[in-house]
């Protein structure tokens, strides 16, 4: 289970573990108020989000997890064998327009060299709701520094090439979706939006 070693949510730090649990509780609270039947987790990694949110989601035949990393997908398949997991590029998703009522993309956009292209694809395959999360900067980096992580990079994860605060993330995603809310679950931002009837993507 090689992919388990690289899960983005894996940590032995008890404080960070509690923050991650709180983060998923916040996402679960958002999901429980929505009506949906088909779900895509774009950038699913080893399936941790789908494991954590399983009780909030529909029947497994209506859930797909997608990620570019084949090792992560293999780990996800072992963890949740009844869910469909597929290796694919988020910049060119192999799904139909409006195929999913709910699209999740948690802790993904900060890693992407062209996040606009990925967000357009997420919007294209969504028929209703999109839930996104990214690190809340500079809070995320400060938190890393305080626990002695990534000091040489001033607390920044070397894999994070995009950085947003609450206002800048709201501004970024509002160019593509109708933003319902952007809130903080320290040290992350959680955004929920709805697909526009006439999107007019740039």
N, C-alpha and C positions, 0 to 999 in steps of 0.2 A: 504494500500500500504506500508506494513512494510519494504520491501526491499529498498524503497526510502531513508530511514534513513541511510542506510549504503553505498550509492553509493560512489565509490572511487573518484569521481569528484565533490562531493558536498562540497561547501565551501561558507561562507558569506564574506570572505576576498576579497575585490575588486581587489587587486593586483594579488592574486592567480587566481581569475576568468579570468583576462586578460591573464595570462600565459597559462591557460588551453585553452582558445579560440585560442591563437596563436599556441599552440601545435596541435590542430585539423586542423587549416589552413595548417600547415606544412604537416600533414599526407594527407590531401586532395590534396595538390600539388603533392605529390608523386603518389597518386592513379590515378590522371587524365591522367598521361602519360602511364598507363599500359592498356593492352588489357586483359579483363577477362569477364566471364559470370556467374561464380558460386563462392560464397563467404562464408567463414566460419569465424565467430568472436569467437575465442576460449578464454574463460574466459571473456565472454561478460558482466558479472555483470547485472545491470538493463537495459542494452541496450543503454547506453548513447553514446557510439561510433557510433553505427548504426544510432542513431537519428542525431548526428552531421554530419555524412558523407553520409546521405541518398541520397542527390542529386548526389553523385558520384558513386552510386552503381546500379546494375542491378535491374530487376523486383523482387519484394519481394519473388516470388516463388523460386527464385534462391539464397536466403540468409538464412543462418542458424546461430543462436547464441547459444553457448553452455557454460554451467557453472555448477559447482558442487553445488552451493547454490540455493536451491529450492525457497526460498523467493525472491532472486534476479531475478530468471527466471520468477516467477509470476508477478513481477513488470514490467519486460521487455515485457511480453505478453500484459499487460494492456496498455503500452505505444505504442507498435507497433503490434497490433493484426494481421496484415497481414503477419508478418514475423514469421517463425518457430523458436521457442526457445525450447531447450531441456536440461534437467538435465543430465549431464554425467561427468565422470572423465576424465580430460585431459590427464592422463597417459595411458588411454585405450579408445581412441575415437571410437565410434561405426560407423565409416564411412569407405568407401572403399578406397583403395589406389588410389591416383591421382584424388580424387573426386572433388576437388575445385581448380579453377584457381588462386584464391587469398585467402590466410589464414592470418587473422589478429590476433595478440595476444598482446594487449596493456596493460601495467602495470600489468603483470601476473607473469612472470618468477621470479621476486624478492620474491614472496610469496611461491614458490614451493620448497619442500625439495630435490627433485631430478629433477632439471631443464633440465638435459640432456635427461631424459626419455620423458618429455613433448615435448621438441624440436624435438626429433626423431618422435614422433607422428604427430606433426605439419607438418614436412617434408613428412611423409608417405602419409598423406591425401591431400597434395598439388601436383598439376601438374605443377605449374609455379612459382608463387610469394609468398613470405612470408614477412610480415611486422611486426616488433617487436618493442616494446618500454619498457624501464626500467628507473628507476631513475638514473640520472647522479651523481655518487658519487665521491668524498665526497661533491660535490656541493649541492645535495639535502639535506643532513643532516645539512650543514652549513646554508642553507636557513631556515630550520626549527628552528634552534637555534636563528637566528636573529629575527624571529617572535614569539619567546617564546614557541615553540611547541616541545614536547618530550624532554624537558630539562634533565630529569632524565636519559634518554637514549642517551644523547649527540646528540640529534637531529634525531636519528634513529627511524623510525616507528617500533614499536615492531613486526609488522607483516612482516617486510622485513627481510628475512633470507639470502638473497643473495645480494651482492653489487658489482657493476661493474663501472669502469671508461670507457672512450671511447676505449682505447687500449685493455683493458682486455675483454670488451664485444665483440669487433671485433674478438679477438682471440678465444673466447668461441664459437661464432656462426659459425666462419669459419671452424670449425671442422665438420659441418653438412650441410652447404649451401654455394653456391657461393655468397659471399657478394658483393653487388653492391655499397652500401654506408652505413656508420654509421655517423650520424650528431647529433648535439646538438640543442634541442629546450629547453632552460633553464627552469626548471632544469631536463629535461629528455633527454634521448638518443632515437633516432629513427633510426632503421636499416631496410634496404630493401635487400632482397636476392632472389636468384633464385635456384630452385631445380636442382641438378646435374643430368645429364643423367644416370650416374652410381654412385649412392650415396655412397655405401660402408659404411653404418652406423656402428659405433663401438658398 
